[in-house]
Amino acid sequence: MHPYLIVAIGILTVLGLIIFLRINAFIALISAALVVSFLAPGPINEKVSRVAFAFGENAGKIGLVIGFAAVIGEAMMLSGAADRIVQAFLKLMGAERASLALMSSGFVLSVPVFFDTVFYLLVPLARSLYRTTRRNYLLYVCAIAAGGAITHTMVPPTPGPLYMAATLGVPIGLMMLIGLAVAAPAAMTALWVSKWMDLNVSIGTLPQFDDGEDAEAALAARQKEIMRIPLIEALLPVLLPVLLISGDTIVGALIPKPSATEKNLTVVVASQKDAARILKSTQENLPAETELIATLNRSLESVTLTLDEVQAQLDSERAAEPAYVATLRKVKPYSELLGNPSLALLVSMMIAVFTWVRLKAPDTKQFSTAVENALLSGGLVILITAAGGAFGAMLKATNMSDTIRESFQGSQATGFIALALGFGLAAILKVAQGSSTTAMITVSGMMAAMELTQEKLGFNPVYLCTAIGAGSLVGSWMNDSGFWIFARMSGLTEAEALKTWTPLLLILATVSLTVTVILATVMPLNSL
């Protein structure tokens, strides 16, 4: 069967199960992976096992990070650390720039905390500000939505960007840095559009407040309590993983790529190990074959001599390098350890939990219940993400890359076609089934199946990730849970949400794609 037809059947299976049968995304993606696996080439006895293997492989890549991130978000919410960050933005920027403060809060908090949770947290602040000013309510809620939605689709460890980075071979630290670089101008543009909407889009029902002075006093007391949390302690669970992971990426970028000598050394070392293994096996199993053993000994000595020569040449090259490179080579193993995403998120989780326990002193039952709830929500995300990975692996098994290889020859123009393709496919899937995360997972798996390497693209694959993330923002409407969260929590009607939320996300998507194309042109990052 033609690979394109198999891919089409797989996508239709996902969409049909989610849209028409209302099946959970995990079951839909696994079912589609099985369908594609049965249709794709391969031994019949491996049709099911390779799906399970791909599922486990992808769960191993992202499972710990998503689990830790879920607990971080829950602990920050319960401790008040998330509120403390919001209050810091409001204090820094002042009441006249409250919309910027709310957008910045959503932007930062959606990195470790799921978008719906961030919106639940910040909308009461928008209502409180409106209570004081009696204006700009739509601006406030749109600012929150813009900040939260853009990092949700661009910056790990949120599941979509995390999975895209793992699938397309992009270091998570680089995904964080470029994701932030793309997201920031998009969010600022969306904030300007939010101001225009606030002036030109009429809302039928604005929040009503009948709760009097008691509610105001309670809110003031809570804000006073929150301000007791040290800001650095509140920010640390968010900033630490970004600093550690991106720090390792920067160290790696400053070290020159392996030279031909270094690559030769790797080959010779492998050859020496193979020769030693063969010699040992021959001595044990064929001790009488003295001539063969002597020949193998000479081969091993020859390889060892070559190894010494290549090592000496490499040492000579290293001696000629600038002093800072030698220092970076010594630092690299430690930065790699500390910048491991699982370790960085684990340390951040411990800090977030420590802050929660120190401030709120939950008993054992409260503690275990909260952590279990966080892991339950994170577990579902892990299942969906790993199932998407299995689906992507089965798409790769169709040999689709061979079919399209001639169309992607590595020119810069071809790379931009890939950006447009990733953006367009993500937009179509988003409109069809509603979930940005599912769109990102599915499309990144498809693009990985095409084997679009950095050489073929003409720029780093991180830009393909941001293009797909941008596409997953297009066309949010009634089948998107984010649409209903925005409408219900803000008190807007469906028609009002369609006039505000939907075009706002389209602006985010368009600006993100534009920035992605610009960065891919002026800063292709081919050396990384």
N, C-alpha and C positions, 0 to 999 in steps of 0.2 A: 504494500500500500504506500502511496506517495506520502513523504513526511509532512507536507503542508496539510494534507487531508487528515492525518492523524492528529496534528496539532489543533486543527479546527474542531475535530470531534472532542478532544480533551477540553478545550475552552467552552464549547457548548455544554459539555457535561457539568462543568463547574457552574456556569450561569443557570442552566436549567434546574439543577438541584437547589441552588440558593434562591433564585427568583420565583420559580413556579411551585416547587415543593416545600420551600421554606426550611430546607435542611441546614443544619449548622455548618459553618464554613470548614471546620475540621473534617467532618464526614464527607462533605462535597469534594474537598481537595484530595483526600485519600482515595475516594472512589474514582475520581478523574485520573489519578496517578495509576491506579490498577488498570483502568480502561486503556490508557496510553501504553502501559507496559505490555499488555496482552497484544496490542496491535503493532508494537515496535519490534524490530528484529531482536533475536536472542534465543538461547535455549529455553524450551518450554518449562523445564523444571526450575528455572530461575525467575520466572515472570512475577511471582509474588515476593520471593525472598529479596530481590533487588529493591523493591519498593520499601520493605521493612528496613533494609540496610541503609538506604538513602535517608529514610525518616530518622533513624538513630544517629546517623552522621550529622545531620543538620541540628537535631536536638542537642548533640554534644557541643556544637559550635556556639549556640546562643542560649541554651537552657539556663546555665548558671547566671549569666548576665541579666536576663529578663527576670529571673527569680529574685535576685538581689535588688534590682531596680524596683520591683513591686513592693518589697519590704521597706526600701528607702522612702518611697512615696507615702506609704501608710504611716510610717513613723514621723515623717515631717508634718503630715496633716494633724496627727494626734498630739504632737508635742507643741504645736503652734509655731514651729520653725518656718513653715510656708507663709503663715500670716505675718511673721516678723519680716520676711523678705519684702512682702507687699508694702508693709508700713514703712520700711526703709526707702523704697522707691517713692512713695507718696511724700515722705518728709524731704527727700533729696530734691524732688522736682517741684514741689509746691502744689497748691490747689489749682492754680491756673494751668498747670500741665498734668492734671490728674489722668487724662486719657493716655498720655505717654507713659505715666507710671503704671497704669493698669496693663497697657500693652507690653511693657518691659517685664512686668511680673508674670504675665502669661507666657511670654517668650522664654524666660528663665525656668519657670516651674514646669513647663511641659517637657523639659529634658528628662527629669527623673520621674515625673508624675503623669499619669494618663490624662489625656485632654479632657474627658468628661469630669474627672475629679477636679482639675484646675478650674473649669468653668463653674462647678458647684461652689468652689471656694471663693471665687472672685466676684460672682454676680451680686452677692449680698453687699459687697463694698461699692459696686456700681449703684445699687439702690440707696445705700447710705449717702453717697455723694450727691445723688439726685435729690434726696431728702433735704440736703443743705442748700443746694444751688437752684433746684427746681428747673434745671435745664440740662441739655447735653446727655440725656439718658441713652439715646441710641448710639451716640458717639462712644460712651463708656462700654456698652456691651459689645459693640463691634470691635473696639480696641482690644478687649479681652480675647475675643474670637480670633482676631488676626494674629496676635502674639502666640496664642496657644496652638493654633492650627499649623502654623508654618514650621515650628520646631518639631512638632509631632511627625511631620513628614520628611524632615531634613537632618535631624541630629540624633545619633545614637545616645543613650541606649534604648530609645523608643523602638518597638519591635520592627517596624517597617524599614527604617534606615539601617538598623543593625543587621537585619537579614540581607538587605541589598549589598551592604559592604562585604559580608561573609560570602555571598554567592558570586559576586563579581570580582572577588580578590582584592578588595580595597582595604588597607589598614584602617582600623576603627578610628585611630587618632586623626588620620587624614580626612576621614568622612566627617568627623566632628568639626574640624577647622574649616573645610570647604562648605559644609552644611551651614555653619554659622555665617560664613561670608556671603552665601547666597540668600540665606533667610533674612539677614538684617535689612538690606535695602528693600526686599519685598514687604517686610513688616512695616517699614517706615512709609512706603507708598500706600499700603493698605490703611494706615492711620490717616493719611491725608484724604483718602477716599472716604473714610469713615466720617471725617469732619464734613465733607460735602454731603454725604447722606443725611447727617444730622440736621443740616439746613434745608434739604430739599425733599426728603422722604417723610411723609406724614405718618404718624402712628396713632391708631384709634384709641388705645387704652394704655395709659401710663401708670406706673406703680402708685397705689394709694396707701397712705399711712394713717392708721387710726389707733396706733398703739401708745401714743403719748410719751410722757417723760420717762416712764419706767424703762421702756425699751432703749431709749437714748442713754440712760444711765447705765444699763447693762452693757450696751455696746462700748461705752466709754471705759467701763471697768475692765472689759475684756482686752481692749486695746492697750490699756495701761499694763495689764499682766503680760501681754505679748511683748511689749517693749523691754521687759526685763531680760529677755533672752539675748545674749551677746550676738551681734550680727554675724561675726565671723563664724560662730558655732552654727548658726542657722544656714549660712551659705556653704559651709565646708562639704556637706554631702553632695552638693551640686558641683562645686568648683574642683574638688580633689580629683575625681576621675577624669575630668576634662584636662586638668594640668598634667596628671601622671601619664595618661594615654597619649595625649598630643605631644608631651615632652619627649616620649620615646620615639614618636614619629619624626620629630624635628632632629633629634640626635642621629637617627638613621639616615635622614636626608642629607645631613652635613658630612657624613662619611662617604668617601668616593665609592662608586659601584665596584664590585669585584673585577680586578684586571684579568687579562688572559692568563697570566701566571697563576693567580689565585684559583681560577677555574681549572687550570691544568693540575694544580696541586690536589684539588678535590678528586679529580679523576685518578691520579696516581695513587692516592691514599686508598681509594676503593679497590684499585687493582692489586695493591699490596695485600689488603685484607683477603681478597679472593684467592690470591696465590698462596698465602699462608694457610688458608682453610683447606684448599685442595691438597697441599703438601701434607698437612696433618692427617687428613682423611686417607690419603694414599699410604702413609706410614703405618696407620692403624689397620687398614683393611688388606693392603697388598705389600706386606713387609719384604716379600721375596723379590719384588720388582725393583732391584737396586738401581738399574740404569734409568728407569723412569723417575725414581726418587732423586737421583743425582741431577737429572734434567730439570726437575721442578725446583730443586735447590738453587741451581744456576739462574733460573728464571726469577726466583724470589730475590736473589742477590742483585740481579740486574734492575728489578723494579725498585728495590731499596736504594740503590745507587742513584737512579733517576729521581727518586723522592728527595734524596739529600740535595741534589743539584737544583731541583725546582724550589725547594725550601730556601736554599741559599739565595737564589735569584729573588724570591719574594721578600726575604729579609733585606736585601739590598734596596729593593723598591720602597719598602716601608721606611727605611732609614732616610730616604730622600724626601719623604712627605713632610709637610709643615708640622710643627710641634703640636698644634691644636688637634690635628687628626689622630695622632698617637694617643692623646688624652681621651678623645672621644671613643677610640677603640677600647680603651680600658673601662670607660664609663658605660659603654653599650650593654654589656651583660646585666648590669644593675638596673639601667633604665628599662631594659626589656623585662626584667622581673617585676619592677614596680609598675610598669606600664601595661602589664598583662591585664586585659579588661576584667577578667574574673577576680583577680586580686584587688584591683583598684575599686571595683564595685563592692567587694566584700568589706574592705576597710571603710568605705563610705557608709555602708549599711551599719556597721558597728558604731560609727560615730552618730548616725541618725538615731539608732536605737538607744544609745547611751544618753543622748539629749532628751529623748522621750521619757526614759526611765528616771532620769535625774529631775526633770521638771514635774512630771505627772505621777510618778511612783505607782504605776499600775500593779495590781496584785497578780498572782500567778495565772489565774483564770483569764483576767482581762488581757494580759500579755500574750498568752498562747492563742486566745481567740482572735486577737487582732492580727498576729503574725500568720495564723492559718488562713484567715480571710484574704490577706494580701497574697499569700502563695496560691490560694485557689484561683484568684483572678489572674495571677501571673501564669499559673499552670495551663489555663485555657489558651492563653496567648502563645505559650510554648508549643502546645499541641497544634494550633493552627499554623504557626510559623514553620514548624518542622514538617507538617503535612504539605505545605506549599513547597518546601525544599524537595520533598520526595516527588512532587508533581514536576518540578523543574528538572530534576535528574532524569525522569522518564522522558521528558521532552528531548533532552540531550541524547537519550538512547535511540531516538528516531533517526539519528544522523542528519538532522536538519541542517547542521553546519556545512556539510558537504554540498547540499543542494544550493545554498546561498553563497558559497565561498567566492564564486566569481563576481558577485555583486559587491563584495567588500574587500577591496584590495589595499586598504590602509591609507588612502589619501585623506587629506584634511576634509575635503568635501564629503567623502563617504562617511567620515566620522560624524559630521553634522546630520547626515541622513539618519544615522543610528540614533542620534539625540531626538530627532523629530519622531522617529518610529517608536522609541521608548515612551516619549511624552504622549503620543497619540494613542498607543495601545493602553496605557494606564488610564487615560481620560475615558476611553470607550468602556473599559471594565468598571471604572468608578461609576459612570452614569448607569451602567447596566445593573450592577449589584450593590452599590452603595458604600462599600467599605474601602477606605483608602489603604489600609494595611493589606487586605486581600489583593487589591490591585497591584500594590508594590511587590508583594511576594510572587504573584503569578507572572507579572511582566519581567521582573528581574530574572526569574527562572527561564523564561523564554529567551531573553537576551543572552544569558549565560550559555544556553544550548546552541546559540549561533557562534560561540567561541570568538567573540569580538575582542581580541587582545589589544593591548596598548599600541602595538605596532600597526594593527589594522585600523584602529580608530584615529590615530594621529595625535591623541591626547590621553591623559590618565582616565581610567574607567570611572573615577569618582564623579566625573561630570555626567556620565550616563546614569549614575545613581540619582543625582540631583534632578536630572531631566525627568526620570520616572517619578520621583517624589513630587515634582511640580505637576505632572499629568494627573496624579492621584487626587489632586485638589479640585479638578474641573468637574462641574456638573453635579454638585451636591444638592439633592432634592429629597423628596419624601421617603426614599428607600435608604437614606443615610441616617444612622443613629445620631450623628453630630447635628444634623438639621433639626431633629426633634429636641435634643438637649438645648440647643440655642433658642428655639422657639418657645418651649415650655418654661425654661428657667428665666427667660427674659420677659415672658408674658406677651409675646407677639403672636399674631395669627399666622396661619400657614402662608397666606398671601404676602404678609409683611416680611416674613422670613425669606420668601422667594425673591423679594425686592431688595433685600439687604445681605443676608448670609450667602446666598448663591452667587451673586455678582462679586461680593467681597473675596470669596475664595477663588473666583476666576481671575481677579486682579492679582492675587498672590501667585497663582499658577503662571500667569503671563510674565510677570516681572521676574519670577524665579527662573523661568526658561531663558529669558533675555539675559539675565546676569550669568547664567550657566554658559551660554554661547559666547558671551564676551570673555569670561574667564578662560574658557577652553581655547580661545583664539590668542589672547595676550599672555596667558600663563598655562600652557598645556601640561606642565609638570611631567614631561616625558622622562626626566631623570630619576623620578621616584618609583 
